Amino acid sequence: MALPYPIAPGTPPEPAPMVTQEHLDTLRRDGVVHVKGVLSEEWITYLRDITDWQIENPHIWAVPGVASGLYDYIQRSAWTTNSGFSDFLYYSPVASVLGKMAECGWFPEGDERGLHEIRVSTDLLMVNPNKGFKIGRAHV
């Protein structure tokens, strides 16, 4: 599937100038942060298109989850079986956001070279959770 923009292999990910020092401070303090405006409409369309393709061409790893009836489609590590998802992780601004988050100060020493890096090892593609997400609610 074609990327939303012409991107040469090996090109660094799209930059993420929307990440501010305030985001890094919030992540360090709270352990979570919401960064708005990371994905353009083109990237969102791209994600929808590769998700639609994946549903129409299911991987064998999805069979147990789909057979459960809980989801229209569910697959762990979709990036390892669909280059559209790996290209998204390599080239979209999400990679730059994750890389920038490594600067929040959790590991100020970095690696043996003093560098910080993020290694994505798994993902989870969940489409249409038929029973919704079990989110705790406070009872009054």
Accessible surface in RSA format (square Angstrom, percent):
REM  Atomic radii and reference values for relative SASA: ProtOr
REM  Chains: A
REM  Algorithm: Lee & Richards
REM  Probe-radius: 1.40
REM  Slices: 20
REM RES _ NUM      All-atoms   Total-Side   Main-Chain    Non-polar    All polar
REM                ABS   REL    ABS   REL    ABS   REL    ABS   REL    ABS   REL
RES MET A   1   113.78  58.9  47.54  31.5  66.24 157.7  58.01  49.3  55.77  73.9
RES ALA A   2    89.21  82.0  63.33  97.7  25.89  58.9  73.96 104.2  15.25  40.4
RES LEU A   3    35.16  19.6  17.41  12.5  17.75  44.6  17.41  12.2  17.75  47.8
RES PRO A   4    37.34  27.2   2.47   2.3  34.87 126.8  14.62  12.1  22.72 141.2
RES TYR A   5    73.16  34.2  68.19  38.8   4.97  12.9  62.81  47.2  10.34  12.8
RES PRO A   6   143.99 104.9 108.24  98.7  35.76 130.0 121.50 100.3  22.50 139.8
RES ILE A   7    40.35  23.0  16.27  12.1  24.08  58.0  19.08  13.7  21.27  57.7
RES ALA A   8    65.43  60.2  53.55  82.6  11.87  27.0  58.60  82.5   6.83  18.1
RES PRO A   9   126.30  92.1 103.99  94.8  22.31  81.1 105.45  87.1  20.85 129.6
RES GLY A  10    72.96  90.0   0.00   N/A  72.96  90.0  42.35 116.2  30.60  68.5
RES THR A  11    55.71  39.6  45.33  46.0  10.38  24.7  41.59  55.9  14.12  21.3
RES PRO A  12   102.28  74.5  90.32  82.3  11.96  43.5  96.68  79.8   5.60  34.8
RES PRO A  13    47.13  34.3  39.01  35.6   8.12  29.5  39.01  32.2   8.12  50.5
RES GLU A  14    55.73  32.0  49.76  37.6   5.97  14.2  29.60  57.3  26.13  21.3
RES PRO A  15    98.18  71.6  89.98  82.0   8.20  29.8  94.11  77.7   4.07  25.3
RES ALA A  16    13.97  12.8   1.21   1.9  12.76  29.0   2.19   3.1  11.78  31.2
RES PRO A  17   112.95  82.3  79.97  72.9  32.98 119.9  93.30  77.0  19.64 122.1
RES MET A  18    53.40  27.7  38.81  25.7  14.59  34.7  49.68  42.2   3.72   4.9
RES VAL A  19    11.68   7.7   0.00   0.0  11.68  28.1   0.00   0.0  11.68  31.7
RES THR A  20    65.02  46.2  58.52  59.3   6.50  15.5  62.64  84.1   2.38   3.6
RES GLN A  21   115.62  64.7 105.96  77.4   9.65  23.0  57.36 122.1  58.25  44.2
RES GLU A  22   132.81  76.2 126.78  95.9   6.03  14.4  43.11  83.4  89.70  73.2
RES HIS A  23    35.50  19.4  34.86  24.2   0.64   1.6  21.06  21.7  14.44  16.8
RES LEU A  24     6.72   3.7   6.56   4.7   0.17   0.4   6.72   4.7   0.00   0.0
RES ASP A  25    69.93  49.0  65.93  65.6   3.99   9.4  23.07  54.3  46.86  46.7
RES THR A  26    29.22  20.8  29.22  29.6   0.00   0.0  18.57  24.9  10.64  16.1
RES LEU A  27    16.95   9.4  16.95  12.1   0.00   0.0  16.95  11.9   0.00   0.0
RES ARG A  28   134.04  56.3 118.42  60.4  15.61  37.2  33.67  46.0 100.37  60.8
RES ARG A  29   168.26  70.6 131.67  67.1  36.59  87.1  76.82 105.0  91.44  55.4
RES ASP A  30    78.42  54.9  46.28  46.1  32.14  76.0  21.20  49.9  57.22  57.1
RES GLY A  31    45.39  56.0   0.00   N/A  45.39  56.0  21.00  57.6  24.39  54.6
RES VAL A  32   105.67  69.5 102.35  92.7   3.32   8.0 104.21  90.5   1.46   4.0
RES VAL A  33    37.86  24.9  12.03  10.9  25.83  62.2  16.69  14.5  21.17  57.4
RES HIS A  34   134.09  73.3 114.09  79.3  20.00  51.2  79.12  81.5  54.97  64.0
RES VAL A  35    22.26  14.6   6.93   6.3  15.33  36.9   6.93   6.0  15.33  41.6
RES LYS A  36   154.31  75.3 140.48  86.2  13.84  32.9  86.87  78.2  67.44  71.8
RES GLY A  37    66.38  81.9   0.00   N/A  66.38  81.9  38.86 106.6  27.52  61.6
RES VAL A  38    25.54  16.8  17.32  15.7   8.21  19.8  17.32  15.1   8.21  22.3
RES LEU A  39    50.57  28.2  31.32  22.4  19.25  48.4  31.79  22.3  18.78  50.5
RES SER A  40    37.76  31.9  23.94  32.0  13.82  31.8  35.36  75.3   2.40   3.4
RES GLU A  41   124.28  71.4 119.97  90.8   4.31  10.3  61.56 119.1  62.72  51.2
RES GLU A  42    85.18  48.9  79.74  60.3   5.45  13.0  30.76  59.5  54.42  44.4
RES TRP A  43     0.01   0.0   0.01   0.0   0.00   0.0   0.01   0.0   0.00   0.0
RES ILE A  44    51.91  29.5  51.74  38.5   0.17   0.4  51.86  37.3   0.06   0.2
RES THR A  45    70.52  50.2  69.99  71.0   0.52   1.2  48.89  65.7  21.63  32.7
RES TYR A  46     6.79   3.2   3.83   2.2   2.96   7.7   6.66   5.0   0.13   0.2
RES LEU A  47    42.73  23.8  42.24  30.2   0.48   1.2  42.70  30.0   0.02   0.1
RES ARG A  48   151.85  63.8 148.27  75.6   3.58   8.5  55.45  75.8  96.40  58.4
RES ASP A  49    64.93  45.5  60.91  60.6   4.02   9.5   9.78  23.0  55.15  55.0
RES ILE A  50     1.34   0.8   1.31   1.0   0.02   0.1   1.34   1.0   0.00   0.0
RES THR A  51    23.87  17.0  23.87  24.2   0.00   0.0  16.17  21.7   7.70  11.6
RES ASP A  52    74.55  52.2  72.96  72.6   1.59   3.8  17.39  40.9  57.16  57.0
RES TRP A  53   113.82  45.7 111.23  53.8   2.59   6.1  89.19  47.6  24.62  39.9
RES GLN A  54     3.31   1.8   3.31   2.4   0.00   0.0   0.00   0.0   3.31   2.5
RES ILE A  55    60.52  34.4  50.12  37.3  10.40  25.1  50.12  36.1  10.40  28.2
RES GLU A  56   132.61  76.1 101.34  76.7  31.27  74.5  44.28  85.7  88.33  72.1
RES ASN A  57    62.63  43.2  50.91  49.2  11.71  28.2  15.30  36.8  47.33  45.7
RES PRO A  58    84.40  61.5  61.26  55.8  23.14  84.1  61.26  50.6  23.14 143.8
RES HIS A  59    50.90  27.8  44.54  31.0   6.36  16.3  30.68  31.6  20.22  23.5
RES ILE A  60   126.22  71.8 115.53  86.1  10.69  25.8 118.36  85.2   7.86  21.3
RES TRP A  61   133.72  53.7 111.77  54.1  21.95  51.5  94.36  50.3  39.36  63.8
RES ALA A  62     0.57   0.5   0.57   0.9   0.00   0.0   0.57   0.8   0.00   0.0
RES VAL A  63    79.58  52.4  75.45  68.3   4.13   9.9  78.99  68.6   0.59   1.6
RES PRO A  64    96.25  70.1  81.32  74.1  14.93  54.3  88.95  73.4   7.30  45.4
RES GLY A  65    19.43  24.0   0.00   N/A  19.43  24.0  16.37  44.9   3.06   6.9
RES VAL A  66    56.84  37.4  49.92  45.2   6.92  16.7  49.92  43.4   6.92  18.8
RES ALA A  67    82.69  76.0  42.79  66.0  39.90  90.8  54.01  76.1  28.67  76.0
RES SER A  68    64.33  54.4  26.74  35.7  37.59  86.6  38.53  82.0  25.80  36.1
RES GLY A  69    42.15  52.0   0.00   N/A  42.15  52.0  31.48  86.4  10.67  23.9
RES LEU A  70    74.81  41.7  73.90  52.9   0.91   2.3  73.90  51.9   0.91   2.4
RES TYR A  71    44.47  20.8  41.17  23.4   3.31   8.6   9.07   6.8  35.41  43.6
RES ASP A  72    70.07  49.1  54.64  54.4  15.42  36.5  18.31  43.1  51.76  51.6
RES TYR A  73     2.95   1.4   2.95   1.7   0.00   0.0   2.95   2.2   0.00   0.0
RES ILE A  74    30.11  17.1  28.46  21.2   1.65   4.0  28.46  20.5   1.65   4.5
RES GLN A  75     2.23   1.2   0.00   0.0   2.23   5.3   2.23   4.8   0.00   0.0
RES ARG A  76   150.83  63.3 146.52  74.7   4.31  10.3  50.49  69.0 100.34  60.8
RES SER A  77    20.57  17.4  20.57  27.5   0.00   0.0   6.94  14.8  13.63  19.1
RES ALA A  78     0.99   0.9   0.99   1.5   0.00   0.0   0.99   1.4   0.00   0.0
RES TRP A  79    60.22  24.2  54.96  26.6   5.26  12.3  54.96  29.3   5.26   8.5
RES THR A  80    72.18  51.3  35.97  36.5  36.21  86.3  41.70  56.0  30.48  46.1
RES THR A  81    47.06  33.5   9.79   9.9  37.28  88.8  19.84  26.7  27.22  41.2
RES ASN A  82    13.83   9.5   8.94   8.6   4.89  11.8   4.31  10.4   9.52   9.2
RES SER A  83    76.53  64.7  65.64  87.6  10.89  25.1  39.40  83.9  37.13  52.0
RES GLY A  84     2.51   3.1   0.00   N/A   2.51   3.1   1.38   3.8   1.13   2.5
RES PHE A  85    17.48   8.7  17.26  10.7   0.22   0.6  17.29  10.5   0.19   0.5
RES SER A  86    12.14  10.3  12.14  16.2   0.00   0.0   3.89   8.3   8.25  11.6
RES ASP A  87    35.20  24.7  35.20  35.0   0.00   0.0   0.14   0.3  35.06  35.0
RES PHE A  88    20.18  10.1  20.18  12.5   0.00   0.0  20.18  12.2   0.00   0.0
RES LEU A  89    36.11  20.1  29.46  21.1   6.65  16.7  29.48  20.7   6.63  17.8
RES TYR A  90   118.02  55.1 109.46  62.3   8.56  22.3  85.59  64.3  32.44  40.0
RES TYR A  91    25.15  11.7  24.42  13.9   0.73   1.9   7.70   5.8  17.45  21.5
RES SER A  92     0.00   0.0   0.00   0.0   0.00   0.0   0.00   0.0   0.00   0.0
RES PRO A  93     1.69   1.2   1.69   1.5   0.00   0.0   1.69   1.4   0.00   0.0
RES VAL A  94    36.73  24.2  36.52  33.1   0.20   0.5  36.73  31.9   0.00   0.0
RES ALA A  95    26.61  24.5  15.06  23.2  11.55  26.3  18.75  26.4   7.86  20.8
RES SER A  96    24.55  20.7  14.24  19.0  10.31  23.7  15.36  32.7   9.19  12.9
RES VAL A  97    16.74  11.0  16.74  15.2   0.00   0.0  16.74  14.5   0.00   0.0
RES LEU A  98    61.40  34.2  61.40  43.9   0.00   0.0  61.40  43.1   0.00   0.0
RES GLY A  99    32.10  39.6   0.00   N/A  32.10  39.6  26.08  71.6   6.02  13.5
RES LYS A 100    77.29  37.7  73.65  45.2   3.64   8.7  36.41  32.8  40.88  43.5
RES MET A 101    20.82  10.8  18.38  12.2   2.44   5.8  18.63  15.8   2.20   2.9
RES ALA A 102    17.41  16.0   4.65   7.2  12.76  29.0  13.87  19.5   3.54   9.4
RES GLU A 103    93.59  53.7  71.26  53.9  22.33  53.2  28.94  56.0  64.65  52.8
RES CYS A 104     9.65   7.3   0.97   1.1   8.69  20.4   0.59   1.5   9.07   9.8
RES GLY A 105    18.13  22.4   0.00   N/A  18.13  22.4  15.61  42.8   2.52   5.6
RES TRP A 106   123.41  49.5  98.96  47.9  24.46  57.4  96.74  51.6  26.67  43.3
RES PHE A 107   129.07  64.6 128.30  79.5   0.77   2.0 128.75  78.1   0.32   0.9
RES PRO A 108   103.69  75.6  76.59  69.8  27.10  98.5  82.36  68.0  21.33 132.6
RES GLU A 109   118.09  67.8  97.18  73.5  20.91  49.8  70.63 136.6  47.46  38.8
RES GLY A 110    17.65  21.8   0.00   N/A  17.65  21.8   5.40  14.8  12.25  27.4
RES ASP A 111    45.02  31.5  26.13  26.0  18.89  44.7  35.18  82.8   9.84   9.8
RES GLU A 112   162.07  93.0 114.99  87.0  47.08 112.1  72.81 140.8  89.26  72.9
RES ARG A 113   149.49  62.8 115.47  58.9  34.02  81.0  68.67  93.8  80.83  49.0
RES GLY A 114    43.77  54.0   0.00   N/A  43.77  54.0  22.78  62.5  20.98  47.0
RES LEU A 115    97.00  54.0  94.19  67.4   2.81   7.1  95.67  67.2   1.32   3.6
RES HIS A 116    69.56  38.0  39.29  27.3  30.27  77.4  30.98  31.9  38.58  44.9
RES GLU A 117    86.79  49.8  59.71  45.2  27.08  64.5  35.16  68.0  51.63  42.2
RES ILE A 118    79.57  45.3  51.73  38.5  27.84  67.1  53.53  38.5  26.04  70.7
RES ARG A 119   196.85  82.7 167.78  85.5  29.07  69.2  69.15  94.5 127.70  77.4
RES VAL A 120    62.16  40.9  37.71  34.1  24.45  58.9  42.56  37.0  19.60  53.2
RES SER A 121    91.52  77.3  69.12  92.2  22.40  51.6  46.40  98.8  45.12  63.2
RES THR A 122    70.85  50.4  56.77  57.5  14.08  33.6  55.60  74.7  15.25  23.1
RES ASP A 123    38.51  27.0  28.37  28.2  10.14  24.0  34.60  81.4   3.91   3.9
RES LEU A 124    76.96  42.9  47.28  33.8  29.68  74.6  47.71  33.5  29.25  78.7
RES LEU A 125    24.40  13.6  21.16  15.1   3.24   8.1  24.17  17.0   0.22   0.6
RES MET A 126    60.51  31.3  34.62  22.9  25.89  61.6  23.50  20.0  37.01  49.0
RES VAL A 127    28.56  18.8  25.81  23.4   2.75   6.6  28.56  24.8   0.00   0.0
RES ASN A 128    79.35  54.7  66.06  63.8  13.30  32.0  18.85  45.4  60.51  58.5
RES PRO A 129    31.94  23.3  23.88  21.8   8.06  29.3  23.88  19.7   8.06  50.1
RES ASN A 130    75.16  51.8  39.81  38.5  35.35  85.1  23.10  55.6  52.06  50.3
RES LYS A 131   141.34  69.0 115.82  71.1  25.52  60.8  69.21  62.3  72.13  76.8
RES GLY A 132    42.42  52.3   0.00   N/A  42.42  52.3  28.81  79.1  13.61  30.5
RES PHE A 133   120.02  60.0  95.36  59.1  24.66  64.2  97.46  59.1  22.56  64.6
RES LYS A 134   185.37  90.4 148.42  91.1  36.96  88.0 120.61 108.6  64.76  69.0
RES ILE A 135   127.63  72.6 110.69  82.5  16.94  40.8 114.28  82.3  13.35  36.2
RES GLY A 136    75.18  92.7   0.00   N/A  75.18  92.7  45.20 124.0  29.98  67.2
RES ARG A 137   194.37  81.6 171.87  87.6  22.50  53.6  60.06  82.1 134.30  81.4
RES ALA A 138   100.68  92.6  61.70  95.2  38.99  88.7  72.32 101.8  28.36  75.1
RES HIS A 139   174.55  95.4 139.80  97.2  34.75  88.9  96.56  99.5  77.99  90.8
RES VAL A 140   194.16 127.8 120.49 109.1  73.67 177.5 148.02 128.6  46.14 125.1
END  Absolute sums over single chains surface
CHAIN  1 A     9576.9       7298.8       2278.1       5943.5       3633.4
END  Absolute sums over all chains
TOTAL          9576.9       7298.8       2278.1       5943.5       3633.4
